[in-house]
């Protein structure tokens, strides 16, 4: 059976950011922390060893696979900064056209530095991702 690897932890977000080697990437991480916190209204939590997530939702796929994930998040990785938004939302693609310099993977949007993107579009991506996930996976009572 598949075991979910990325779970919410009690690890310190600040401690994680302080351990980012690259000073510019660390500064960007603090700016992203403020931006995501203000836009979501959710506290930052560590998900797994390296993802800073905001809010959470419970998903269940047709295959039966289910779990919890952050609504949005980011990770200041060595090569690039990974931004986590909902996939499958056509509005995401529309917003990304105005986002700035980025690369998109299956589940992530990658940027080199915060200065490469439009921060207002980032806020719109965060807001739209949360709206899409709340519509797709309505809140259910947790046991």
Kinemage of the C-alpha trace (Angstrom):
@kinemage 1
@onewidth
@group {chain A} dominant
@subgroup {mainchain}
@vectorlist {calphas} color= white
{ca unk a 1} P 0.000 0.000 0.000
{ca unk a 2} L 1.204 3.524 -0.820
{ca unk a 3} L 2.460 5.446 2.208
{ca unk a 4} L 2.200 9.218 2.063
{ca unk a 5} L 5.659 10.747 2.542
{ca unk a 6} L 4.833 14.428 2.853
{ca unk a 7} L 2.998 14.979 6.111
{ca unk a 8} L 2.628 18.009 8.332
{ca unk a 9} L 5.310 18.107 11.024
{ca unk a 10} L 6.050 20.155 14.129
{ca unk a 11} L 9.453 21.231 12.763
{ca unk a 12} L 10.248 24.944 12.914
{ca unk a 13} L 9.682 26.923 9.709
{ca unk a 14} L 12.106 29.636 10.872
{ca unk a 15} L 14.791 27.092 11.710
{ca unk a 16} L 14.362 25.528 8.264
{ca unk a 17} L 14.711 28.906 6.523
{ca unk a 18} L 17.728 29.830 8.668
{ca unk a 19} L 19.462 26.686 7.377
{ca unk a 20} L 19.110 27.721 3.716
{ca unk a 21} L 22.737 28.146 2.601
{ca unk a 22} L 22.275 30.801 -0.075
{ca unk a 23} L 21.711 34.217 1.537
{ca unk a 24} L 19.608 35.600 -1.349
{ca unk a 25} L 17.447 32.467 -1.370
{ca unk a 26} L 17.023 32.766 2.416
{ca unk a 27} L 15.907 36.409 2.025
{ca unk a 28} L 13.451 35.376 -0.708
{ca unk a 29} L 12.159 32.596 1.565
{ca unk a 30} L 11.378 35.127 4.310
{ca unk a 31} L 9.595 37.367 1.799
{ca unk a 32} L 7.612 34.376 0.520
{ca unk a 33} L 6.779 33.395 4.103
{ca unk a 34} L 5.271 36.850 4.680
{ca unk a 35} L 3.507 36.876 1.313
{ca unk a 36} L 1.938 33.425 1.682
{ca unk a 37} L 0.988 34.070 5.333
{ca unk a 38} L -0.703 37.386 4.541
{ca unk a 39} L -2.467 36.086 1.426
{ca unk a 40} L -3.739 32.822 2.943
{ca unk a 41} L -4.357 33.972 6.506
{ca unk a 42} L -2.950 30.588 7.564
{ca unk a 43} L 0.083 29.904 9.726
{ca unk a 44} L 3.108 28.357 8.033
{ca unk a 45} L 3.752 24.680 8.807
{ca unk a 46} L 6.478 22.338 7.701
{ca unk a 47} L 5.330 19.484 5.472
{ca unk a 48} L 7.943 16.787 5.285
{ca unk a 49} L 11.528 17.965 5.657
{ca unk a 50} L 11.471 20.819 3.131
{ca unk a 51} L 8.025 22.181 2.172
{ca unk a 52} L 6.541 25.208 3.908
{ca unk a 53} L 2.774 24.798 3.577
{ca unk a 54} L -0.238 26.938 4.382
{ca unk a 55} L -3.627 25.496 5.270
{ca unk a 56} L -4.548 21.948 4.361
{ca unk a 57} L -7.146 19.917 2.541
{ca unk a 58} L -8.100 16.271 2.362
{ca unk a 59} L -8.152 14.700 -1.088
{ca unk a 60} L -9.480 11.395 -2.332
{ca unk a 61} L -8.857 10.230 -5.878
{ca unk a 62} L -11.053 7.873 -7.906
{ca unk a 63} L -8.302 5.269 -7.468
{ca unk a 64} L -9.053 5.296 -3.732
{ca unk a 65} L -5.768 6.991 -2.825
{ca unk a 66} L -6.343 9.722 -0.260
{ca unk a 67} L -4.430 11.963 2.079
{ca unk a 68} L -3.832 15.474 3.321
{ca unk a 69} L -1.778 18.181 1.647
{ca unk a 70} L -1.125 21.888 2.088
{ca unk a 71} L -3.403 24.206 0.117
{ca unk a 72} L -0.351 26.112 -1.147
{ca unk a 73} L 3.303 26.245 -0.251
{ca unk a 74} L 6.891 26.743 -1.274
{ca unk a 75} L 10.350 25.320 -0.761
{ca unk a 76} L 13.645 27.192 -1.159
{ca unk a 77} L 15.601 24.345 -2.744
{ca unk a 78} L 19.271 24.508 -3.790
{ca unk a 79} L 18.658 24.852 -7.525
{ca unk a 80} L 15.397 26.831 -7.584
{ca unk a 81} L 12.482 27.840 -5.408
{ca unk a 82} L 9.527 25.487 -5.785
{ca unk a 83} L 6.031 26.963 -5.520
{ca unk a 84} L 3.129 24.608 -4.877
{ca unk a 85} L -0.302 25.453 -6.275
{ca unk a 86} L -3.282 23.312 -7.242
{ca unk a 87} L -2.989 21.446 -10.518
{ca unk a 88} L -5.868 20.916 -12.925
{ca unk a 89} L -7.141 24.490 -12.711
{ca unk a 90} L -7.281 26.333 -16.050
{ca unk a 91} L -7.130 29.672 -14.211
{ca unk a 92} L -3.615 28.736 -13.051
{ca unk a 93} L -2.419 28.565 -16.665
{ca unk a 94} L -3.991 31.943 -17.438
{ca unk a 95} L -2.299 33.576 -14.439
{ca unk a 96} L 1.059 31.975 -15.237
{ca unk a 97} L 1.074 33.727 -18.627
{ca unk a 98} L 1.548 37.011 -16.724
{ca unk a 99} L 3.729 35.615 -13.916
{ca unk a 100} L 7.230 36.372 -15.162
{ca unk a 101} L 10.232 34.066 -15.502
{ca unk a 102} L 9.397 30.527 -14.341
{ca unk a 103} L 9.320 26.869 -15.329
{ca unk a 104} L 6.404 24.576 -14.616
{ca unk a 105} L 6.598 20.935 -13.697
{ca unk a 106} L 3.745 18.514 -13.101
{ca unk a 107} L 2.939 19.780 -9.627
{ca unk a 108} L 5.284 22.726 -9.080
{ca unk a 109} L 6.184 26.085 -10.479
{ca unk a 110} L 9.901 26.809 -10.279
{ca unk a 111} L 11.511 30.235 -9.999
{ca unk a 112} L 15.138 31.253 -9.592
{ca unk a 113} L 14.410 34.298 -7.451
{ca unk a 114} L 11.501 36.418 -6.297
{ca unk a 115} L 12.652 39.364 -8.438
{ca unk a 116} L 11.864 37.291 -11.574
{ca unk a 117} L 8.106 37.225 -10.948
{ca unk a 118} L 5.141 39.555 -10.511
{ca unk a 119} L 4.247 39.444 -6.803
{ca unk a 120} L 0.642 40.518 -7.481
{ca unk a 121} L 0.217 37.542 -9.826
{ca unk a 122} L 1.739 35.316 -7.121
{ca unk a 123} L -0.951 36.525 -4.703
{ca unk a 124} L -3.606 35.814 -7.345
{ca unk a 125} L -2.181 32.299 -7.886
{ca unk a 126} L -2.310 31.627 -4.147
{ca unk a 127} L -5.893 32.881 -3.854
{ca unk a 128} L -7.072 31.019 -6.966
{ca unk a 129} L -5.403 27.782 -5.876
{ca unk a 130} L -7.162 27.875 -2.506
{ca unk a 131} L -10.511 28.681 -4.142
{ca unk a 132} L -10.094 25.811 -6.620
{ca unk a 133} L -9.119 23.281 -3.936
{ca unk a 134} L -11.967 24.328 -1.629
{ca unk a 135} L -14.414 23.833 -4.509
{ca unk a 136} L -12.854 20.546 -5.636
{ca unk a 137} L -12.446 19.082 -2.146
{ca unk a 138} L -15.125 20.619 0.097
{ca unk a 139} L -14.161 20.724 3.744
{ca unk a 140} L -15.112 17.560 5.552
{ca unk a 141} L -15.159 17.041 9.306
{ca unk a 142} L -11.941 15.383 10.508
{ca unk a 143} L -12.058 12.542 12.970
